[in-house]
Amino acid sequence: MLDIRTLLIIDDCAADRKIYRRYLLKDPHQSYQIFEADCAEEGLALCQKIRCDVILLDFCLPDMSGLELFDRMQQEIFKTSVPVIMLTGRGDEEIAVQVMKRGALDYLVKHNVTQDVLQLAVRNAIKQSCLQAQLHKTQERQRLIATTALRIRQSLNLEQILNTAVAEVQQLLKCDRVIVYQFAPDTDGKIVASSVESFRTVALGDRVGAEEQGAGTGSRGKIPLLSTLPHTRSPISNPQSPIPYIYELGLCNCVSLKEQFNTQANLVVPINLSNNGNPTPKLWGLLIAHQNSGERYWQTDDAQMLNEVSVQLAIAIQQAELLAQTQAALTKEKQLNTFKSQIIATVSHEYRTPLTSILAAASTLAKHSQQLDESKQERFLGIIEQKARYMSKLVDDMMLVNQFELEKPKFKPIPLDLVQFFADLIEQEREITGDRHELIFQITGHTQGFWGDRGLLQQIFINLMSNAIKYSPDGGTVEFHLIGKESEAIFYIRDRGIGIPIRDQENLFQSFSRASNVDTIPGTGLGLAIAKGCVELHGGDITLSSEVGEGTKVTVSLPKICPMSQLSPSST
């Protein structure tokens, strides 16, 4: 079926108008709806009522010239150019030049007009007008897209980029809402930006029901992956022709969105990032334009604009992610450099005192062993052993903290009898602690069914217990309570030592952090940091409460069976 074009003939000669009408209605390539006017004022009135695709305008009219009428049409009625073919009874070049300068598309000399000539001239005028309109529309679209891209890429902050994009696209397409939906590796994805403020109150990852869309009531749940681009109508070629499904643009194996959105009201394009030289791009997310207020048939140009904006948005996202990765790497490098400096300073300081004691004791034994009785020799040997153990533990602590800083240590849970495990550790601690401290071990509840990493649990116990003993320089009791519950094991260590000032407690779980009241008590500030890292690998929690002069209590809560997500590859 041929498209019907609207044509207006303005000519004071009824016979000529009849001839032109007959010629045009016989055109096998184009159908017309034809209106007629016999004077300029009537022609102006018709132009205001109908949208003309082409106008046949006589140069000589009774109330004004064709050129004057043409000028009034351009100034008063037509915001965009309508092809005008001027008809003149004289074939002089002066009139032709005037007509073309004023913007007429063509002119014909009346006595030369035949059926074929008129049909061809009108068809060419319509075709040329369509091409000019399409060119203008394309140029305007490119200008808008370039402006939008510039605004999107003015920032390297990802959140700002996304918020700018949805706001600009909403203005570009004149739609109700624009959202950015980001896919996630472990879930369906989430809405990360919306041009409508109230829409942001929807929880990320929630399904957007009809209620949130302003279309009545709807259910809530997860948003699934989107599958197809809604069918839309083409503005020029075929109004019924659909835009290709979105899987043809790079989305496949996705769940349909039909349950969540009225698909006729949504225009969806993928946001694809370059994939390290791989020809297949990385699907980052979707850019979605939504129309809910009234019926809307998306045009091909709308989809093309949205797709071009998504390309610019993808570039901006990639630049923002690259900057974030670079900044994260620089921050990590700075942290590692600071950490290395702290290690060097700590080792230099903490090794010097015990090493001096070891050298002094060893030198005394080497030079005066014959003059020393057995008890003094044992005392010097005890000093060497004690300081060597301290230095060995210092090395172990440094190695473990270094693992926590660079990468998580391997987590290898096994079934453990916590009562026997901690009883053995307390007995070992009693052998090296001496008589000044009394270690108390109490058990409450059922501790069976616990899975944990033996080495990491030992680190937790040793660091917390050694702190409790070390910071109780006057001796006294150190209590270890083990409490078994249905799904977790809790233990706490309480001492009656010097305590920790409140202002220092917040930072004590950071590496190389020590309380301000330790005075000359040796230490590296690594014990609590190591304990915290080991507890977190078990999926547990560690808390501290303390009062200066009253002592300190550190509580550890560990799940009996750690979550599968905590397991390292080597432990499964």
N, C-alpha and C positions, 0 to 999 in steps of 0.2 A: 504494500500500500504506500502511495506517494505522500510525502509530507505536504500539507496544505499551507501555502504562503499567502499572506494578506497583501494586496496590492491596491494602491489608490491612484486613480487617474484624475488629474486636475486640468481640465481643458474646457473652454467655453464653446467648443464645437461639438454638438451632440453626435454628429455623423462620424467624426474622428473617434470619439469615445467608443462608439458602437463597433467600429472596425477594430480598434485595439482590443476590445473585450473579446470579439470573435477570434482574432488571431491567438490570443493567449489561452483561451479555453480549449483550443485545439492542440495545445502543446502536449505531446505524448510523454514528456520527461518530467513535467511538473504540474501540480494542481494549484489553482488559485481561488481565493475568495476576493472578489473585486468590488471596490467601492468607487463612486464617481462624485465629482464636484465640478460645477461650471463656473466658479469664480474663486478668488483667493480667500475671501472670508469664510466661505463654506468649506474650502479645503483645510483652513486652519482649524475650524470647529471639528471636522472629522479626525484630524491628526491628534486632537486632544482626547477624543473618545476611544480611538482604536490604536493598536500598536501595528504600525506598517512595517512590512519587510522590504518594500520597494515602492517608490513613488514615480509616476510618470507626470512630469510638470511641463505645461505649455509655457513658452517664453512670453507670449502675448496674452494677457488676461484683461478683462474689462476694468477691473478695479485697481490693479497694480501690475507691475512687470513680474515675470517669473523669478528674476534675480532678487527683487525686493521681497517677494514671498519666501524665497529660499532663505534669505537672511533672517527674516522673522521666525521661521521654523527653527533655525539653529539657535537663536537667542531665547525664544520663549517656550519652546516645546521639547526639543530633542536634547537630552543630556548626553546621549551617545549618537554617533552619526548613523543616519538611515540613508541607504543608497538612493540617490535621486538621479533620474535620467531626464535631462532637459530635452524638450521637443521644440523645434524651431522651424518656421517656414522658410527661413533664409539660411543658406549654407555658408555664410561668410565666416572666416577664421576668427575675426574679432570677437564675435559672440561666443564661439567655442572656447577661446582663451579665457574670457570673463567667467564663463560657466565653470571651467575646470579650476580656475584660481579660487573661486568661492567655495569649492569643495564638492561639487557635483561629481558623481562617479563616471558619468558618460553623457553624451548628447547624440540625438538623432535628428536628421533633416526629414521633415514630414513626407515630402514627395518621394523620398528614397526608402521609406519604411515598407517592408514586405512582411509577410507572416514569418518567414524563417529569420529575417533580420531582427524583428522585434522579440521573438521567442529567445533567440540566442543572446541578445543584449540583456534581457531581463534575467535569464539564467546566470549569465556571467556576473551581473551586478550582485545577485544574491550570493553566488559563490565567493566573489571577492569580498563582500561584506562579512560573510562568515569567517573567512580567513583572517581578515583584519580584526574582527572581534576576538577570535581565538588567540591571535598574536598579542593583542592588548591584554587579554586575560592571562596569558602565559607570562607576559612581562610583569604584570601586576602581582601574579602569584610568586614569581621569582624574587620580586622586590620584597614582598611580605616575608617570604621564607628567609631571605638574606638578613632582613632586619631581626626576625625571630632568632635565627642562628647566632647573630652577633650578640643579642641579649643573653641567650643561653650560655654562650661561651665566654662571657665577661668574667665569670667566676670559676675558680678551681675547687670550690667547696661543693661536694656532691649534693648535700641537702639543698643548698641554695640553687644549684643547677636544676634540680628536679622541680622545685617550687616555681622557679622562673619559667620552666618549660610548660608546665600545666597551665599557668596563668596566660602565657603568650598564645598557646594553642587554642585555648578557650576563646580568646579575642579573635584569633585568626579564622576559626571555623564558626564563630557565633553560635556556640552550642551551650548546653546547660552545665556540663561538667566534663573535666578531663582528668584522668587518673593515670598514674604510672604504677604498674604491677610488676614486682621483681620476683623472679623464680629463685628458689632456694634449693641447695643440694639435698637436704634431708626432709623437706616438706614441700607442699604444693607451692608456696610462695606467700607474698604479702603485698598490701598496698603501701607504697612508700611515699606517695605524694598525691594530693588532690587539690583541684582548683577551688573547691567549695570547702570552706572552713569547717562547717558542721560535719562534713563527711569524714574528717580526720578523727572524730571522736569514736568512729567504729574501730574496734580493737584490731590491730594488725593480725592478719591471718584469719579474721572472721569472715564468714560468708556475708555478702551484701544482699540482703533480702529486699523485697519490694518496698518495705516500709522505709528503708534508708534511701530508696530511690524516689520516694514521694509518690508511690503508686499504690498506696493502700497498705495492708498488712503483709508481712512476710516472715519466713523463718530465719533463724540465724544458725550459722555453722561455718565450716571452712570454705574458702573460695577455691574451687578446683582450677586446674590449668585450663586455659582457653583454647578452643579448637578451631573455630571458623570465623572468617570475616563475614559480617552480615551481607545479605544480598542488597545491592543498591541499584540505582537507576542512572544510566548515562545521560548527560545533558544534551548531547548532540546526535550521536549515531542512532542508538536504539534505546528509548527510555526504559525498556524492560530488560536490558542486558545486565546481568549481575557482575559485580566485581569478583575476581577469582577468590576461591576459598583461601583462608589464611595458610593452610598447610602447603599450598603452592608457593607461598612466600617464605617458607622455612620452618613452620610449626607442624609437627606431626606427632602421632601417638599421644594426643592430649585429650583430656576429658572435656566434654561439651559444657558450654556456659549457659545453655538454654534454660536451666532451672533457676539461674540467678538473675539474668537480664532478659529484657525484651530484645531479642537479637536484631530486630529491625531498627532499633533506636541506638545501636552501638556501632562504632567504626573502630576496628582494632588492627593495629600493625605491630609486627615484632620489633624489638630493639636488639639488633645483632652487633656484637663486638668482634673485632678482628681477633683471630685465634692463633697468634704466634706463627704466622706464615701458613697455617693450615687453610686450605681452600674452603673448608666448611666453617662458617662463622660460629661464634659462641652465642647461644640465645641467652641474653641477660634478662629480658622481661618484655612487657607489652606496653604500648602507648594506646590508651583507650579514650575515644571521644564518645560522650553519651548525650542523647537528646531525649527528654521525657515530656517536656511541655509542648504538647501538640504533635501532630504527625510530621515526620520529616523523612524524605527519601534522600539518602546520601548520594552525592554526585561523584563521578569518576575523578574530577578535579579535587574534591575533598580528600579522597583516598590518596591521591598522588601527593597533595600537600602534606598530609599527615605522615606519609611514608618518607618524604624528603626531610621533614623535621626530625623523624626518628633517626635518620642517618646522622644528622648534625648532633642530635642528643647523644647518640652512641659515641661519637668522637669526644664530646665533652665529658661523658661518663668515664671513658677510657683514660683521658688526660687526668681527671680528678683521682681515679683509682691509682694511676701511676704515681701521681704526686703523693698520695697518701702512703703508698708502699715505700716510696723513697724516704719520706719523712719518718715512717716507722723504722726503716732500716737505719737511718741516721740516729734516731733516738736510741735504738737498740745498741748501735755501735758506741754511742756516748755512754750508755749505761754499762756496757762491757768494759770500756776503758776505765770508767770510774771504779768498777768492781775490781779490775786488775790492780789498779793503784791501791785500793783498800787492802787487797790480798798481800801485796808487796809490803805495805806499811805494817800490816798486822803481823805477818811472818817475821819481818825484821825486828819488830818490837817484842813479840811474844816468844820468839826463839832465843833472844839474847839472854834473858834471865835464867831460864832452865839450862841453857847450854853452858852458861858461866858456872852454875852450880855443879853440873856434871863434870866439867873440866877440873874444877877445884877439888871435887871428891876423888876423881880418878888420879890427879896429880899427888894428892896426899897419900893415897894408897900405894902409888908407885914408889914414892920416896921414903915413906915412913911405915910401911907395912910391918917391918920387924919390930918397931917400937910400939905399935898399936895392939891393944888386947883384942880378943875376938869380938866383944860387944861393940867396940868402936869401929872395927872393920865392917861389921854387919850394918852399922848405922850409915856409914859412907856408901856401902853397896845399896842400901835402901834408898838413899837420896838419888843415886844414879838411876835405879829402877823407876822410882816415882817420876823423876823429871823426864826420863825417856818415854814412859807411858803418856805423859802429858804431851810431849812433842809428837808422838805417834797419833794421839787423838786429834791434835791440831791439824796434822796432815790429812787425816781421814775427814775431818769436818770441812776443810778447804775443798777437798775433792768432791764431797757430797754437795756442798753449796754451789760449786762450779757446775755440777750436773743440773741442779735446779735452775740455774741461770741460763744455761745453754739449751738443755732439753730435759724432759722429765726422766728420772731414773726408771728402769724397768720395774714394773709392778707384778709380782708373782705370788698371788694369794694361794694359800693351802689351808686345810683344816687345822685348827690349833686348839689345844687345851690351855685356855688362858690362865687358869689357876696354876697349873704346873709351870707354864712358861714364865709367869711373873714371879712365882716362888723361887725358881732357879736364879733369876736375875737379882732378886733381892738378897738371896744368899751370897751371890758373888759380890754384891755391893757391901754387904756386912764384913766380908773378909778384908776389904781394902779401906773401909771407912775408919775403923778404930772404935775406941770406947766412948768418945765424946758425943757421938750421935746414936740415938736409939731408933732403929727402923721398925715401924709397925705396919703389918700387912693385914687388912681386913677384907672379907668377902661377903657380898650380899646378893641374893637372887641366883638365877640360873645362867651360867655363862656358856653352856653347851651350844654347838652349832655355829661357832664363829669361824669365819674365813679371813685370813690376813697374811700379809707379807712379813715373815719372821724377821728379816733384816731391818726393814723399816720400823717395825714395832720396837725392836731393840734400840734403834736410834732414838725413838720417842722417849722410851723409858730412861735410857742412859743420860740424855741431855736434860730432861726434866729433873731426874733424881740428883744428878751432879750439881745442878743449879741450886736445888733445895739445900743440899749439904754445904756447898761452897758459900752460899750467902746466909748461912747460919753459923758464923764464925765462933760463937760462944757455945756451940753444941745444942743439945736438946733433941726433942723427938721430931722425926719426919714420918708422916703418915702416908700410906699408900692404900687407897680404898678402891676395890673392884666391885662394880655393881652390874649384875646381869639382868637385862630386861628381855621382853619378847623378841624385839627386832634389832636391838642395839646393845652394845657393851659400853659402859661408862666407867672411867677411872679418873681419880684425881689424886694429886700429890700436894700435901699441905706441910709447910714448914713454919717455924716460929722465929724466923730470922729477921734481917734488917728491913724487909719490905721494900716496896717500890713507890716513889712519889707519883701522885696521880698524873702530873704533867708528862711523865716519861712513859706511862703505860701504853699510850696509843701507838707508839712507834717501836715497841720492844720486839715485835715479830718480824721486823725488817733486819736484813743482814747488817752486822757490825754496829747494831744499836745496843747501848748499855744504859742502865739507870745512872742518874747523876750522883748517887750516894754510895757508889761501890768503893770509893777511896782507893786503897792499894790492893784490893782483892783482884787477882789476875783473871783475865777472861778476854774472849774475842768478840762477844756479842753475836755469836752464830747459833747458840744452842736453841733458842726459841724459834729462830727462822727455820732451822732444820726440822724441828719437831712439827712446825706448822706445815711444811712441805710434805712431810711423811703422812700427816693426818689427812691432808687434802687428797693425796693419792688413794687413800682408803675411802674417800667420799664422806669424811667425817668433819667435825668441828672442834676447835680448841678455843677456850676462853680463859681469861686470867682475872683474878681479883686480888687486891693487895692493899695493905695499909702500913705506912712507915712505922717501924718499931714493933709491929704485931705479926708480921709474916706474910706469906704469899700462898695462894691456892690456884693451881692450874688444873682445869677440867678438860678431859678429852672424851668426845662421844664418837663412837665408830659403829657403822651398820654391821650387823652380824654377817650378812651376805652382801658383799659390795655389789653395786650396780654393774651390769655387763659393760656399760659404756666406759667404766673405769679400767677395764681389763686391757693390758697391752697385748700386742700380737703374740708375744712370746709366752703369755700366760694362758692362752686359749688353745 
